[in-house]
Amino acid sequence: MFKISNLLTFISTGLLILYSHNINAQEGNYNFEQYGNQSSLLSGNVIAGVSDLAITYYNPSSLVFNTQYNFLINVKAYELNNFDYKYVFGGDRSASSSQFRGLPSIVVGNFKFKSLPNHSFAYSFLSRHRSDLNLSFSTGVLDSDVTSDIEGFEQVALDLDISDKLTEEWIGLTWAHQPSKNWSIGASAFLSIYNLRSSGDFLFSGLQSNDDVLVGTEKIRFKQQTYGLFFKLGATWVNENLKIGTTITLPHIAVIKKAEISTQGFFSGSINDSGEITQLSDDDIENKRKTAFGIEGGIEYTLGKHKLFGKLQWFLALGEYERLSLSEQFINDKLAQTHFNEQYKSVFNFGVGAEIHINERLRLLLSFSSDFNAHEKSVSIINEFVSDQANINIFNDFWHFGIGTDFNISWGSIVLGGTYASSRVNIPQDDSQNISVLNPDIEGVLSEIRYQRLRFIVGIELPIFEKTIKQLKRSLSN
C-alpha cells in the first residue's frame, strides 16, 4: 500500500481522535452507555438497587422486588457531544466538532406465572451500541513551510474520508428467583446482533522538487457481522436498611460470524519511475469477536427516607487476538495485520450515587462514576493510512456525573435531568514522528484534546397493559 509517513501522521491526528471517541470509546469503555431513567441519572451505580426498567441489564436478581406486572418504556433522550482539539495540526491551530444524536433505548416487560409464585420473568430490547461516524478532511495545497519534513516535495495536497457505522441490538429474556426472604438470584440471556462497517478513502498528490507530480489513492472497506450470546448472572441480599448486589458478565459467545474486506489503490509519478495498481477482496475472511469477563458489586443503603448507592466494577484483561485474520494476499500488499488486532487490559471502575427525598412525590438524584478505557489495541482503518511506526494511541478514560429529579404521579413517573461526561488526553510526540512544530505550551506533546458529552433525559415510565397482562395470566392459569 502507498503510505506517506510524517505528513499524514501530522494531519490525520485530529481525525484519528474523532474516530476513536465515537467507535472505540463505545466498545472499550464499559460504562459509556447507561440505561433506564433513574439508573442513568445514578450513573449506573445501581447493582444493588435497580428500581427502573434497566433491571435486566444491571442486575437480573432485582426483578423479584418489582411487584407490578408492567410493560415499561423509556422515552427517547438526546445527547450533545463536543470535541475540542488544541494544536491538532501543529503550531497554534485548533479545531472543534459537535454532534447531536439520540440515545440508545430500552423496552422491558415483566410477568409472573401463578404456578411459580417465587419466580419472576421479563423480556427486554435494548440498543447496546449505536454510532454513525462520517469524517472528511482536505488540506488544500500545503507549501514547503509545512511540508519541510517530507523529503523531496515542494507542495502536497491530501483528502481523507472515513466512515464507520456500528450497531448492536440486544434481545433478552430474564429469570429471577427468591429462595428466601433475604436472598434473590437471577440471570439474563441476550441475543446480540452486531454490525460494524468501516471504510476509508485517501487521495494524495504532491509536487516534487524536480517538478514531477505524484498522485496516489487508496480505498479500504471492511465489515463484520456477528450473532452471539451474552449472559449476566446476578444475586442480591436484602435486610431492613441494606442491599448488597453482585452481577457477573460472561464473555461473548459467538454463534454466527461473517466478515469481508477489500482494498483498491494506485499511484503514478516518478517514484521508482513506475506506477502501480492494486485491487484485492475477500468476502469470507476469518474473524472473531471477544469480550472480557466482568464482575460488579454494589450496595444500596437506606438512611431515613434517603438512599445511598455505591458500585465497584472489575473487568479482566483480554490478550491480543486477530479480530480479522488477513490472508497472505493482503499481507503481501503491505496491509498491517496489527491494525486489525484487538487487545484489552484489565480495568477497575467505581462510582457513588444518592437519592434524596424531597417529598412523597419528588426525589433528587445525584451521581458520579469512573469509566476507564480497556483498549490496548483495536481495529482502526485510519492507521492503515499512516506510518507503520506512528503508533498513535489516544483511547480515553471518562468521568460521568448525573443530576435530575424523579416525579411520581398516579399513572407513572416522569424523570427530568442530565448527565455529563468528560475526558482529556495529550497526544505525545513519538520519536518516529519527525514533525517540527509541536504544542508550544507542553513540551513533547503533539496535540491536546478535550471531549465533553451532555445528555438530556426526559424519561417517562408507564405501567401500561397491566390490566391486559393480569387477564392473560388468569387465562393461562385456567
N, C-alpha and C positions, 0 to 999 in steps of 0.2 A: 504493500500500500504506500501511496505517496504521503509523506509527513513533513511538516515544517515544525521544527522543534521550538526555538526560543520565542519567535514572534507569536505563534499560535498559542503557546503556553501563556504568554503575556496577555493576549487579547481574550482568550476563552475563559479566564479565571472567573469572571462575573457570570458567564453562562453556566459554568460548572457549579457555581454556588446555587443558582436558581434550580438547576436540575436536582441537586442533592436535597435541597429543602423540600421540594414537592414530592419526589418519589421515595428517596431513601429514608427521609425522616418518618414516613408513614410505616415502613416495614422495620426500621432499625430502632424506633422508639416505641416501647411497649405501652406507654400512656398517652400517645399522641392523640388518639381518639377516645372520647368518653361518650357514654350512652345514658339515656334516661334524663329526666328533667332535674330532679333533686340530686341524682348521682353525678351529673355533670357539674353542677354548682358546688358539689363537695369534692371535685377533682378526682372522682373515682375512689375515694377513701372509705368505701362502704362494704368492705369484705365481710364485716360482722353485722352490718345493719342496712341491707338493701331494702328500701321502702317503696321503690317505684318499679316501672316496667323493665328495668335493667337487671332484674333478679337472675334471669337465665344466663347472663354473661358474667356477672361479678361473683356470685356465689349461689349455685342452684339449690343448696340446702335451705336457704332463706325462704323458699317458696312455701313451706308449710306454715309460715307465720302470716301469710296473706289469706285471710278468711273469706274474702269475697270471690265470686266466680265471675271474672270480668274479662272483657276484651279491651285492652288498653292501647291507645295510640299516642304517638309522640308527634306533635305538630312540628313542621319543618322550621329549623332555625338557620341562621346565616352567620358567616364569619368574614372578617376583613383581614387579609394578610398584607403585610408591608415589609419590603426588603430595602435596606439602605447599604450601599457599597461605597466605602471611602477608599480612595486611591486605587480603585479596582482596575484602572487602566494605566496606572503609574502617575507619578507627579501629584498634582492637586486635583486630578479628575475624579469625579464622583458620579454615582448613578443611583436611581431608585426605581422600585417597581411595586405596584399594588395589585391585589387580586381579590375579588369579591365572589363568594361561592356559597352554595347551600351545604348544610351539614349532613353527614350520614344519618339515616333514620333507623328507627326500630319499632316493630309492632309485636306485641305479645298477647296471647290469650291463655288463660289458665282455667283448669277444670278439675273436678274430682269425680270419683265413682263411689256410689253408696256402698258397694261391696268391699271397698278398700278405704275405710274411714281414716286411717293414719297415713295415707299416701296422697300426694298431690302431683299434678301433671301440668305441663304448659308447652305451647309451641311458640316459636319466635322467628322473625325475619329481620335481619339487620345488615346494614352496609358496613362491612369491616374496613374496607379501603376504597377510596374513590378519589382519583386525581386525573386531571386532563391538562397537560402542560404543552404549550406551543411557544417556542422561542425562536426569534430571528434576529440576526445581528449582521451589520455590514460596516466595515471600517471606512469605506471610501478609499481614496488614494492616499497612502501614507508615504511621506517623503523620507529622505535619508536621515533626518534628525531623529525619527522614530525607529527606522529600520537599521540603524548602525550595528545592531547585534546580529543581523543576518548577512553573512559574508556574501559579497558579490551582487547584492541587489541595491538599486537606486530608489525604486518605488515598488510598493506592493499594494494589493487590494484583496480583501478577504470577505467572503459571505459564508455564514454558518446558520443552518436551520436545524432545530432539534424538536422532535415531537415525542411525547410519552403519554400514554393513556393506561391507567391502572384501575381496575375494578375488582372487587372481591365481595361477593354476597354470601352470607351465611344463612342457612335454613336449619333450625334447631328443634329438638324435642328434649324436654327436661322432665326428670322424675325426682321427687323428694319424699323422704320418709321420716317420721318422728317416732323412733322406737321407745322413747321415754319423754317425760315432761321437760327435761333439760337438754336433750340432745336431738339434733336433726342431721341427716345426711342427704346428699343429692348428687345428681350427675346430669350433665348436658352433653348431648351429641349434636354436632353441627356438620352439615354438608357444606363444604366450601367450593364455590365456583369462582375460579381465579383467572383473570385475563390481564396480560401485560403486553402492550405493543409499543415498540420503540423504533425510531428512525432518525437518521442523521444525514444531512446533505452539506457538503463542503466544497466551495469553489475558491480557488486561489489563482491569482495572476500576478506576475512580477516582472519588472523591467530590470534586466541585469546590466552590469557595468559596461558590457560590450554592446549594449543596445538591443540585445536579443530579448524576446518575450517568452516567458514560461507560463503555461496555463495548465492547471490540474484540477480535477474534480473527483470526489469520492461520494458514494452513497452506500449506506448500510441500513438494512432492515432486519429486525428480528421480532418474533412474538412467541409467547409462551402461554399455554392454556393448561390448567390442571383442574381436576375434580378430586377432592380428597376429604378427609375427615379430621375434625378436631374434637377432643374430649376434655371437658372440665369436670373435676371432682371436688365436691365441697362438703364441709362439716361445720356445724355451729353448736356452741354450748351456751346456754342461757341461764341466768338466775335473775333475781329481782332487779338489780341495777346494772348488770354487766352482761355483755355478749362478747364472745370470743369466736372468731371465724377463721377458716383457712380454705384456700382454693388452690388446687393443683391443675396446671395446664399442661397437657401432654403434647409431645411433638406431632407435627402434621403427618398424617398417613396418606400417602398418595394412592389413588385408585386408578385414575386415568391421567395421562400426561402427554402433551404434544408440544413440539417447538419447531420453528423453522427460522432460517437465516439466509440472507442474500447480500452480496456486495457487487458494486459496479464502479469502475473508475477508469480514468485515462489521464495522461498528461502528455503534453507536446512542448517542445522547446529545445534548448541547446544542452540540457543535462545529458551527458553521455552521448550527445549528438543523435538521439533517437527518441521516439515516443513509445507509449505503452498503453494498451487497452486490456482491462480485465473484467470478467463477469462470472460470478460463481453463485450457486444457490444450493440449498439443501432443505427440503421440506419435511424431513423426518429426522431431525437431529436428536441425539441422546440428551436428555435433560433431567434435572432433579429439582425438587423444592424441599428445603429442610427448614425447620424451626426449632427453637430451643425449648427444653424442659423448664417450667417455671413453677414457683410456689409463692403464695402470698398469705400473709397473716394479718388480721385486723381486730380491733376492739371497738365496741360502742359502749360508752359509759353514760348512764343517766344521772344527772345531777339536778335534783328537783324536777323542774319542767324543761330543763335544757339537756342537750346531748353533746357529747364529745366523741370524735372519731379519730382513729389512727390506723395507719397501714404501713407494713413493711413488705417489700417485693424483691425477689431474687430470681434471676434467670441465668441458667448455666451457659458456659461457652459452647460454641459450635465450631469445630475445626474446619479449615479451608476445604472446600469441595468445588467441583466443576458444576455450576448451575446449568451451563450449556457446554457440552463437550464438542469442541470444534474438530472437524475431520481434517485429515492431512492436507487437503487442498487449500483450506483456509489458512493453516499454519504456514504453508509454503508461500501464500500471498501476504505473509507478514502480519496477519491478524493475530493479536496477542491473546493467548488463552487466559492469561491472568486477568484480563479485563472482563471476562465472563465467569470469573470465580466469585465465590461468596464465603465470608468468614465472620463469625460473631464472637465477641468477647463476653465474659460474664459481667453482669451489671446488677447493682443493688439500688433500689429506689425506696423512698419513704414519703409520707405525707400525713397531714393532720387536717381536721375539719371540725366545725361546730354548728349546731342547730340551736339558735337562741329563740326562746319562747317570748313572743311579744304579747299575744292574747290567744284566745281559744281558736281563732281562725287564721292568725298570721304568725309566720315564723321567718326568722332571718338566717340565711345560710352563708357561711364563710369557710374558705379552704385554701390549702397550699399543698403542692406535691412536686417532687423532682421527677425528671424523665431523662435519664442518661442514655445516650445512644450506644447501641451494642455493635454496630458495624465496624469491623476491621477492614473488610473489603466487600464491595457489592458490584453488581453488573452495571457498567457505565459506558454508554456509547461514546460519550464525548472524549473519553480517554483514548479512543482509537484515533482521534484527530490530533493529539498532542504527542510530544516526545515520549518514548517508552520510559525515559528516565525522569519524567516530570514528577510523577509520584505525588500528585495533589490529593490530599485527603482533608475534607472540610466538614465531615459529619459532626453534628452538633448535639449538645445537651440542652434541654429545655427546663424552664421553671414555669409551673402552672399556678394560677391564682383564680379563685372563684368567689363571687358575691351575688346574692339575689334573695328573693322572697318567695315563700310558698303560701298561697292564699287558698284555704279550704272553703268550699261552698257546698250547697246541698247536692248539686248534680255532678261534682267532680272537684278538681283542683286546678288552679292557674299558677304557673311558675314564671316569674319575671326575673331576669338577671343577666349576667355576663361572665365570661371567663377571659383571662389574659394569659398569654404565653410569650416568653421572650428567650432569646439566646444571642450570644455574641461570640465571634471567633476571629482570631487573627491568622491569616494565611502566611506561614513562614516562608522566607526566601530559601529555596533549595539550591544546593551547590551547582546542580546541573542547569539551573535557570540563569543564563547569562544575560540578565536584564539590568541595565544600568540605573534606571530610575525607580526608586522604591518609596515606600511610605516615609515622608520626611520627619514624622513625629516619633515613630518607633523603629529603632534600628533593627535591621534584619527581617522586617515584616513587609511582605509584598502587598497585602490588602487587608482591610478591616471591614467586617460585615456584621450587620445587626439585623435580626429578624424579630418581628412582632406580630402576634395574632390576637385579634379581638373577636370574640364570639358573642352574638346577641341571641339570647334564648327567650322565646315567648312560647312556653310549653303548656299544653292542656292534656290532662289525663281524664278520660271519660269512661266511667264504669257502665258502658252501654252493652246491650244484648244480655244483661244479667237475667231478666225475666225469661228470655228465649232459651238461655242455657239451662236454667233451672227446669223448664218444661221438657227440654231434651233429656236431661238427667232422669226425670221421672219416667219418661218413655223408655229409656234404656234399662231402667231397673224393673220395669213391668214385664 
